[in-house]
C-alpha cells in the first residue's frame, strides 16, 4: 500500500513511533500533492489539506506499507480525517495513486499555512516528552 504524508508523519521520529519497528521496510521518497495547500486544522497544532487550484503540497510517499502498519496509521489519523485516494507527483515526473488523509468534514481547514519545520521546533519537543512519560 502507498500513503502520502504531508504533516507530522513526514517527521522520521513520528513515523517510527506510529508505524512501528518495521518502519525500515517502508520506502520513503519525496513527493507532492497538486491542487491543495497544507494549513492548520481549526483549533489544532497539526495540519489538514485545503483545495487550492494551482497549489501543491510537499510531502513524502510511503510505499510498501503492510496491512498492520496501515491500521496503525489509520488509528493515528483519528476521526478528524478520512482516507481518500489521490494522484501524487514524484520527483521523477511520474505520478502514482496513494492514500491521503483529508478533513473528515467541512470547516476544519483554516487559511493559516502549516509548516513542518515550525511544528518540529514548537510542538515536537512536547510530544516527545509525552512519549517518554508514556502519554503521547
Contact map, one row per residue, 1 for C-alpha under 8 A:
1110000000000000000000000000000000000000000000000000000000000011111001000000000000000000000000000100000000000000000000000000000000000000
1111000000000000000000000000000000000000000000000000000000001111100000000000000000000000000000001110000000000000000000000000000000000000
1111100000000000000000000000000000000000000000000000000000001110100000000000000000000000000000000111000000000000000000000000000000000000
0111110000000000000000000000001000000000000000000000000000111100000000000000000000000001000000000111000000000000000000000000000000000000
0011111111000000000000000000000000000000000000000000000000111100000000000000000000000000000000000001000000000000000000000000000000000000
0001111111000000000000000000000000000100000000000000000011110000000000000000000000000000000000000000000000000000000000000000000000000000
0000111111000000000000000000000000000000000001110000000000100000000000000000000000000000000000000000000000000000000100000000000000000000
0000111111100100000000000000000000000000000001000000000000000000000000000000000000000000000000000000000000000000000100100000000000000000
0000111111110110000000000000000000000000000000000000000000000000000000000000000000000000000000000000000000000000000000000000000000000000
0000111111110110000000000000000000000000000000000000000000110000000000000000000000000000000000000000000000000000000100000000000000000000
0000000111111110000000000000000000000000000000000000000000000000000000000000000000000000000000000000000000000000000100000000000000000000
0000000011111111000000000000000000000000000000000000000000000000000000000000000000000000000000000000000000000000000000000000000000000000
0000000000111111100000000000000000000000000000000000000000000000000000000000000000000000000000000000000000000000000000000000000000000000
0000000111111111110000000000000000000000000000000000000000000000000000000000000000000000000000000000000000000000000000000000000000000000
0000000011111111111100100000000000000000000000000000000000000000000000000000000000000000000000000000000000000000000000000000000000000000
0000000000011111111110100000000000000000000000000000000000000000000000000000000000000000000000000000000000000000000000000000000000000000
0000000000001111111100000000000000000000000000000000000000000000000000000000000000000000000000000000000000000000000000000000000000000000
0000000000000111111100000000000000000000000000000000000000000000000000011001000000000000000000000000000000000000000000000000000000000000
0000000000000011111111100000000000000000000000000000000000000000000011011000000000000000000000000000000000000000000000000000000000000000
0000000000000011111111100000000000000000000000000000000000000000000010000000000000000000000000000000000000000000000000000000000000000000
0000000000000001001111110000000000000000000000000000000000000000000000000000000000000000000000000000000000000000000000000000000000000000
0000000000000000001111111100000000000000000000000000000000000000000000000000000000000000000000000000000000000000000000000000000000000000
0000000000000011001111111100000000000000000000000000000000000000000000000000000000000000000000000000000000000000000000000000000000000000
0000000000000000000011111110000000000000000000000000000000000000000000000000000000000000000000000000000000000000000000000000000000000000
0000000000000000000001111110000000000000000000000000000000000001100000000000000000000000000000000000000000000000000000000000000000000000
0000000000000000000001111111000000000000000000000000000000000111100000000000000000000000000000000000000000000000000000000000000000000000
0000000000000000000000011111100000000000000000000000000000001111000000000000000000000000000000000000000000000000000000000000000000000000
0000000000000000000000000111110000000000000000000000000000011110000000000000000000000000000000000000000000000000000000000000000000000000
0000000000000000000000000011111000000000000000000000000000011100000000000000000000000000010000000000000000000000000000000000000000000000
0000000000000000000000000001111100000000000000000000000001111000000000000000000000000000011000000000000000000000000000000000000000000000
0001000000000000000000000000111110000000000000000000000001111000000000000000000000000001111000000000000000000000000000000000000000000000
0000000000000000000000000000011111000000000000000000000111110000000000000000000000000001110000000000000000000000000000000000000000000000
0000000000000000000000000000001111110000000000000000000111100000000000000000000000000111100000000000000000000000000000000000000000000000
0000000000000000000000000000000111110000000000000000011110000000000000000000000000000001100000000000000000000000000000000000000000000000
0000000000000000000000000000000011111000000000000011111110000000000000000000000000000000000000000000000000000000000000000000000000000000
0000000000000000000000000000000011111100000000001111111110000000000000000000000000000000000000000000000000000000000000000000000000000000
0000000000000000000000000000000000111110000000001111001110000000000000000000000000000000000000000000000000000000100000000000000000000000
0000010000000000000000000000000000011111000000111100000010000000000000000000000000000000000000000000000000000000111000000000000000000000
0000000000000000000000000000000000001111100000111100000000000000000000000000000000000000000000000000000000001111110000000000000000000000
0000000000000000000000000000000000000111110111110000000000000000000000000000000000000000000000000000000000001111110000000000000000000000
0000000000000000000000000000000000000011111111110000000000000000000000000000000000000000000000000000000000011100000000000000000000000000
0000000000000000000000000000000000000001111100000000000000000000000000000000000000000000000000000000000000111100000000000000000000000000
0000000000000000000000000000000000000000111110000000000000000000000000000000000000000000000000000000000000000000000000000000000000000000
0000000000000000000000000000000000000001111111100000000000000000000000000000000000000000000000000000000000000000000000000000000000000000
0000000000000000000000000000000000000001101111100000000000000000000000000000000000000000000000000000000000000000000000100010000000000000
0000001100000000000000000000000000000001100111110000000000000000000000000000000000000000000000000000000000000000010000100000000000000000
0000001000000000000000000000000000000111100111111000000000000000000000000000000000000000000000000000000000000000010000000000000000000000
0000001000000000000000000000000000000111100001111100000000000000000000000000000000000000000000000000011000011000000000000000000000000000
0000000000000000000000000000000000011110000000111110000000000000000000000000000000000000000000000000011000001000000000000000000000000000
0000000000000000000000000000000000011110000000011111000000000000000000000000000000000000000000000000000000001000000000000000000000000000
0000000000000000000000000000000000111000000000001111101000000000000000000000000000000000000000000000000000000000000000000000000000000000
0000000000000000000000000000000000111000000000000111111100000000000000000000000000000000000000000000000000000000000000000000000000000000
0000000000000000000000000000000000110000000000000011111000000000000000000000000000000000000000000000000000000000000000000000000000000000
0000000000000000000000000000000001110000000000000001111100000000000000000000000000000000000000000000000000000000000000000000000000000000
0000000000000000000000000000000001111000000000000011111110000000000000000000000000000000000000000000000000000000000000000000000000000000
0000000000000000000000000000000111111000000000000001011111000000000000000000000000000000000000000000000000000000000000000000000000000000
0000010000000000000000000000000111111100000000000000001111100000000000000000000000000000000000000000000000000000000000000000000000000000
0000010000000000000000000000011110000000000000000000000111110000000000000000000000000000000000000000000000000000000000000000000000000000
0001111001000000000000000000011110000000000000000000000011111000000000000000000000000000000000000000000000000000000000000000000000000000
0001110001000000000000000001111100000000000000000000000001111100000000000000000000000000000000000000000000000000000000000000000000000000
0111100000000000000000000011111000000000000000000000000000111110000000000000000000000001000000000100000000000000000000000000000000000000
0111100000000000000000000111100000000000000000000000000000011111100000000000000000000000000000000000000000000000000000000000000000000000
1110000000000000000000000111000000000000000000000000000000001111100000000000000000000000000000000000000000000000000000000000000000000000
1100000000000000000000001110000000000000000000000000000000000111110000000000000000000000000000000000000000000000000000000000000000000000
1110000000000000000000001100000000000000000000000000000000000111111011000000000000000000000000000000000000000000000000000000000000000000
1000000000000000000000000000000000000000000000000000000000000001111111000000000000000000000000000000000000000000000000000000000000000000
1000000000000000000000000000000000000000000000000000000000000000111111100000000000000000000000000000000000000000000000000000000000000000
0000000000000000000000000000000000000000000000000000000000000000011111110000000000000000000000000000000000000000000000000000000000000000
0000000000000000001100000000000000000000000000000000000000000000111111111000000000000000000000000000000000000000000000000000000000000000
1000000000000000001000000000000000000000000000000000000000000000111111111100000000000000000000000000000000000000000000000000000000000000
0000000000000000000000000000000000000000000000000000000000000000001111111110000000000000000000000000000000000000000000000000000000000000
0000000000000000011000000000000000000000000000000000000000000000000111111111000000000000000000000000000000000000000000000000000000000000
0000000000000000011000000000000000000000000000000000000000000000000011111111100000000000000000000000000000000000000000000000000000000000
0000000000000000000000000000000000000000000000000000000000000000000001111111110000000000000000000000000000000000000000000000000000000000
0000000000000000000000000000000000000000000000000000000000000000000000111111110000000000000000000000000000000000000000000000000000000000
0000000000000000010000000000000000000000000000000000000000000000000000011111110000000000000000000000000000000000000000000000000000000000
0000000000000000000000000000000000000000000000000000000000000000000000001111111110000000000000000000100000000000000000000000000000000000
0000000000000000000000000000000000000000000000000000000000000000000000000111111110000000000000000000000000000000000000000000000000000000
0000000000000000000000000000000000000000000000000000000000000000000000000000111111000000000000000000000100000000000000000000000000000000
0000000000000000000000000000000000000000000000000000000000000000000000000000111111000000000000000000001110000000000000000000000000000000
0000000000000000000000000000000000000000000000000000000000000000000000000000111111100000000000000000111110000000000000000000000000000000
0000000000000000000000000000000000000000000000000000000000000000000000000000001111110000000000000000111100000000000000000000000000000000
0000000000000000000000000000000000000000000000000000000000000000000000000000000011111000000000000011110000000000000000000000000000000000
0000000000000000000000000000000000000000000000000000000000000000000000000000000001111100000000000011110000000000000000000000000000000000
0000000000000000000000000000000000000000000000000000000000000000000000000000000000111110000000001111000000000000000000000000000000000000
0000000000000000000000000000000010000000000000000000000000000000000000000000000000011111000000001111000000000000000000000000000000000000
0000000000000000000000000000000010000000000000000000000000000000000000000000000000001111100000111100000000000000000000000000000000000000
0001000000000000000000000000001111000000000000000000000000001000000000000000000000000111110000111100000000000000000000000000000000000000
0000000000000000000000000000001111000000000000000000000000000000000000000000000000000011111011110000000000000000000000000000000000000000
0000000000000000000000000000111100000000000000000000000000000000000000000000000000000001111111110000000000000000000000000000000000000000
0000000000000000000000000000011000000000000000000000000000000000000000000000000000000000111111000000000000000000000000000000000000000000
0000000000000000000000000000000000000000000000000000000000000000000000000000000000000000011111000000000000000000000000000000000000000000
0000000000000000000000000000000000000000000000000000000000000000000000000000000000000000111111100000000000000000000000000000000000000000
0000000000000000000000000000000000000000000000000000000000000000000000000000000000000000111111110000000000000000000000000000000000000000
0000000000000000000000000000000000000000000000000000000000000000000000000000000000000011110011111000000000000000000000000000000000000000
0000000000000000000000000000000000000000000000000000000000000000000000000000000000000011110001111100000000000000000000000000000000000000
0100000000000000000000000000000000000000000000000000000000000000000000000000000000001111000000111110000000000000000000000000000000000000
1111000000000000000000000000000000000000000000000000000000001000000000000000000000001111000000011111000000000000000000000000000000000000
0111000000000000000000000000000000000000000000000000000000000000000000000000000000111100000000001111100000000000000000000000000000000000
0011100000000000000000000000000000000000000000000000000000000000000000000000000000111100000000000111110000000000000000000000000000000000
0000000000000000000000000000000000000000000000000000000000000000000000000000100011110000000000000011111000000000000000000000000000000000
0000000000000000000000000000000000000000000000011000000000000000000000000000000011110000000000000001111100000000000000000000000000000000
0000000000000000000000000000000000000000000000011000000000000000000000000000000111000000000000000000111111011000000000000000000000000000
0000000000000000000000000000000000000000000000000000000000000000000000000000001111000000000000000000011111000000000000000000000000000000
0000000000000000000000000000000000000000000000000000000000000000000000000000000110000000000000000000001111110000000000000000000000000000
0000000000000000000000000000000000000000000000000000000000000000000000000000000000000000000000000000001111111000000000000000000000000000
0000000000000000000000000000000000000000010000000000000000000000000000000000000000000000000000000000000011111100000000000000000000000000
0000000000000000000000000000000000000000110000010000000000000000000000000000000000000000000000000000001011111100000000000000000000000000
0000000000000000000000000000000000000011110000011100000000000000000000000000000000000000000000000000001001111110000000000000000000000000
0000000000000000000000000000000000000011110000000000000000000000000000000000000000000000000000000000000000111111000000000000000000000000
0000000000000000000000000000000000000011000000000000000000000000000000000000000000000000000000000000000000001111100000000000000000000000
0000000000000000000000000000000000000011000000000000000000000000000000000000000000000000000000000000000000000111110000000000000000000000
0000000000000000000000000000000000001111000000000000000000000000000000000000000000000000000000000000000000000011111000000000000000000000
0000000000000000000000000000000000000111000001100000000000000000000000000000000000000000000000000000000000000001111101100000000000000000
0000000000000000000000000000000000000100000000000000000000000000000000000000000000000000000000000000000000000000111111100000000000000000
0000001101100000000000000000000000000000000000000000000000000000000000000000000000000000000000000000000000000000011111110000000000000000
0000000000000000000000000000000000000000000000000000000000000000000000000000000000000000000000000000000000000000001111111000000000000000
0000000000000000000000000000000000000000000000000000000000000000000000000000000000000000000000000000000000000000011111111110000000000000
0000000100000000000000000000000000000000000011000000000000000000000000000000000000000000000000000000000000000000011111111111000000000000
0000000000000000000000000000000000000000000000000000000000000000000000000000000000000000000000000000000000000000000111111111100000000000
0000000000000000000000000000000000000000000000000000000000000000000000000000000000000000000000000000000000000000000011111111100000000000
0000000000000000000000000000000000000000000000000000000000000000000000000000000000000000000000000000000000000000000001111111100000000000
0000000000000000000000000000000000000000000010000000000000000000000000000000000000000000000000000000000000000000000001111111111000000000
0000000000000000000000000000000000000000000000000000000000000000000000000000000000000000000000000000000000000000000000111111111100000000
0000000000000000000000000000000000000000000000000000000000000000000000000000000000000000000000000000000000000000000000011111111110000000
0000000000000000000000000000000000000000000000000000000000000000000000000000000000000000000000000000000000000000000000000011111111000000
0000000000000000000000000000000000000000000000000000000000000000000000000000000000000000000000000000000000000000000000000011111111100001
0000000000000000000000000000000000000000000000000000000000000000000000000000000000000000000000000000000000000000000000000001111111110001
0000000000000000000000000000000000000000000000000000000000000000000000000000000000000000000000000000000000000000000000000000111111111001
0000000000000000000000000000000000000000000000000000000000000000000000000000000000000000000000000000000000000000000000000000011111111111
0000000000000000000000000000000000000000000000000000000000000000000000000000000000000000000000000000000000000000000000000000001111111111
0000000000000000000000000000000000000000000000000000000000000000000000000000000000000000000000000000000000000000000000000000000111111110
0000000000000000000000000000000000000000000000000000000000000000000000000000000000000000000000000000000000000000000000000000000011111111
0000000000000000000000000000000000000000000000000000000000000000000000000000000000000000000000000000000000000000000000000000000001111111
0000000000000000000000000000000000000000000000000000000000000000000000000000000000000000000000000000000000000000000000000000000001111111
0000000000000000000000000000000000000000000000000000000000000000000000000000000000000000000000000000000000000000000000000000001111101111
